Amino acid sequence: MHPPLNRRCFVNLPYSWLRRGFLERFCQEGLQPEIGLDGDVLGKTARRDFQAAADRLAAAGLACTQHAPFTDLFPGSSSAPQRAHARQRLCQALELVPIFGPRAVICHLGTRGLHPGLPATDWLGYSLELWQEMLAATEPSGVPIMLENTYEPDGRYHRAVFEAIASPRLGFCLDVGHALAMANRPPAAWLAELAPWLGHLHLHDNHGSRDEHLAIGRGLIDFPDLFRRLAGWPRPLGLTLEPHTEPDLWQSLTTLAAMPEFAALLATPEPSTPTSSPTRP
């Protein structure tokens, strides 16, 4: 166990895994989850079950983040039914914010398959409608919404949204694994484009050809260089580890604990607790 890291980092945990006993494991190990809400979780889980999980985390003194649904969601689509589907799923996720009181909600722009004939202005207009609605819905809690890079080739789409909305609660989640495996660009290139909006990191490794979600240090990503660039970061910075196996989680924690560049990063401000606390019965 690495208590300083555990309390500073979140660890990806699909809600379906949480229900299979991992919630108790996380509480016993002092790990803070980033709760994934994809699949059929939102449509098939009773509110009382979400509340019970939130109560258990609170009893263990653990914070969390939420990862909103993203599979087959296209907020900026030219198709009205696709936009309506994205809105419905994201609104369902935001209904859990008062329950879990997350430090952040991570979302995706959903640009994969963007029709080449759709003017960028149309895509942006459709996207802005939804993100502005999401920000209004979360205003009472004060929770930030972080837009993650996934299939985007560079930062142009994120930058367009951030510049148009200019909200302090809308920020960038740099997924360093996606940067290399899906855009074939080092994380430093994304920082150069989107540093003014950076508020969260997803940390995992790969060899550049596919999204392997390996332990930090098992792939090609230059993490010491990334962390040196982020030393002294002036704004709150959330950190989520995204291994896909338990051994890779423990290896990531061990590697980070021994990395002096990461120790400097731990001194940066961390996101504060939202203004509203998780609800209780």
Secondary structure by P-SEA (a helix, b strand, c coil): ccaaaaaabbbbbcaaaaaacaaaaaaaacccccccccccccccccaaaaaaaaaaaaaacccbbbbccccccccccccaaaaaaaaaaaaaaacccccccccbbbbbcccccccccccaaaaaaaaaaaaaaaaaaaccccbbbbbbbcccccaaaaaaaaaaaccccbbbbbccccccccccccaaaaaacccccccbbbbbcccccccccccccccccaaaaaaaaacccccbbbbbbbcccaaaaaaaaaaaaacaaaaaaaacccccccccccccc
